[in-house]
Amino acid sequence: MKVRVNQDACIGCGVCLGVDDKLFQMNDAGYSEAINEVVPEGKEDNAKEAIDSCPTGAIEEVE
């Protein structure tokens, strides 16, 4: 599974960091970004929860 954060949609609310701060971090501009595009094994459920929890839909699963 791969994820990315659409920087144009992110509002920097930090919900994704609350779900798993090992998958997401805040960049210098104050917006979330995926620490690694490829989600580590065993963290897929957290990534899916972050996708579902993002209020702007900025977190996307990519092929």
Secondary structure, 3 states (H helix, E strand, C coil): CEEEECCCCCCCCCHHHHHCCCCEEECCCCCEEECCCECCCCCHHHHHHHHHHCCCCCEEEEC
